Amino acid sequence: MQTETRITERGSVGTGPLWFCVLAGPIGWSIQFTADYLTDEWLSCTRGFQTPGVIWHLPTTAWIVMTNGFFVVVVLAALALSLRLFQRYRASDPTTGKRAGFMAFVGIVNSIVFLLPILMGFVPAVMLRRCVPTP
């Protein structure tokens, strides 16, 4: 009975932070991508909108930069936490099948991979003109 309890306790080490490390990048990017598209194309540039390209007295570009900046910070936090957890579990991983170390490594990879498209979201906000009618 005591052995079963120890195995169960060892298998549940750090579940919440590890899942944050793994999922922050993909979920952050999908929310950022959707928010940028909705803010720019659908919300601020529709024909019925009073002042095209402006939402609550701020230009659409400012909203997009703030959204992207927020998700850059979230993904960088996930990357930093993943690196810290990976270093901790690389030496001795108490979980079954070295699950914690693997999830920390996946968190590092996901954070780097999904940080790139989030950073690329700044380019259209800075370079393209807003609310230009198509011919």
C-alpha positions in Angstrom: 0.0 0.0 0.0 2.8 2.4 0.8 4.6 1.7 -2.5 1.4 2.6 -4.5 1.1 5.9 -2.6 4.7 6.9 -3.4 4.3 6.1 -7.1 1.1 8.2 -7.3 2.7 11.1 -5.5 5.8 11.0 -7.8 3.6 10.9 -10.9 1.8 14.1 -10.1 4.8 16.4 -9.7 4.3 19.9 -11.1 1.4 19.2 -13.4 0.0 22.8 -13.6 3.2 24.6 -14.5 4.3 21.9 -17.0 1.0 22.2 -18.8 1.3 26.0 -18.9 4.8 25.5 -20.4 3.5 23.1 -23.1 0.3 25.0 -24.0 1.1 28.7 -23.6 2.7 29.1 -27.0 0.0 27.4 -29.2 -2.9 28.8 -27.3 -1.3 32.3 -27.1 -0.6 32.3 -30.8 -4.1 31.2 -31.8 -5.7 33.9 -29.6 -3.3 36.5 -30.8 -3.8 35.6 -34.5 -7.6 35.6 -34.1 -7.6 38.9 -32.1 -5.4 40.6 -34.6 -7.6 39.6 -37.5 -10.9 40.5 -35.8 -9.5 43.8 -34.6 -8.1 44.9 -37.9 -10.3 43.4 -40.6 -13.7 42.8 -39.0 -14.1 45.2 -36.1 -12.5 48.4 -37.1 -12.8 48.5 -40.8 -16.4 47.5 -41.5 -18.6 50.0 -43.4 -20.8 50.7 -40.4 -18.0 51.6 -38.1 -18.0 55.3 -37.2 -14.3 56.1 -37.4 -12.5 53.4 -39.5 -9.2 52.3 -38.0 -9.9 53.6 -34.5 -11.3 51.6 -31.5 -12.1 53.5 -28.3 -10.0 56.5 -29.3 -6.9 54.3 -30.1 -5.7 53.4 -33.6 -6.1 49.8 -34.6 -2.3 49.6 -34.8 -2.0 50.4 -31.1 -4.5 47.6 -30.2 -2.6 45.1 -32.3 0.8 46.0 -30.8 -0.6 45.8 -27.3 -2.2 42.4 -28.0 1.0 41.0 -29.6 3.1 42.5 -26.8 1.0 40.8 -24.2 1.3 37.4 -25.8 5.1 37.8 -26.3 5.4 38.3 -22.6 3.2 35.3 -21.9 5.2 33.0 -24.2 8.6 34.4 -22.9 7.4 33.6 -19.3 6.5 30.0 -20.5 9.9 29.7 -22.1 11.7 30.9 -18.9 9.7 28.5 -16.8 10.3 25.6 -19.2 14.0 26.2 -19.1 14.0 26.3 -15.3 11.9 23.1 -15.0 14.0 21.4 -17.7 17.2 22.1 -15.7 15.5 20.9 -12.5 14.2 17.6 -13.9 17.2 16.9 -16.2 19.3 15.7 -13.2 16.6 13.8 -11.4 13.1 13.3 -12.7 10.8 11.7 -10.1 7.9 11.1 -12.5 7.2 7.9 -14.2 8.9 7.7 -17.6 10.6 11.0 -17.1 7.3 12.8 -18.0 8.2 16.1 -16.3 11.5 16.5 -18.1 9.9 15.6 -21.5 7.1 18.1 -20.9 9.6 20.8 -19.9 11.5 20.1 -23.1 8.3 20.3 -25.2 7.6 23.6 -23.5 10.9 25.0 -24.6 10.3 23.9 -28.2 6.7 25.1 -28.3 7.6 28.5 -26.8 10.4 29.1 -29.4 8.3 27.8 -32.3 5.2 29.8 -31.5 7.1 33.0 -30.4 8.2 33.5 -34.0 4.7 33.9 -35.5 3.7 36.1 -32.6 6.7 38.4 -33.3 5.9 38.4 -37.0 2.4 39.7 -36.1 4.1 43.1 -35.4 5.2 43.4 -39.0 1.7 44.0 -40.7 0.7 46.3 -37.8 3.7 48.6 -38.5 4.0 48.3 -42.3 0.5 48.1 -43.7 -2.1 50.8 -44.0 -5.4 50.2 -42.3 -8.9 50.2 -43.7 -8.0 50.6 -47.4 -11.0 49.8 -49.6 -10.4 47.1 -52.2 -11.3 48.0 -55.8 
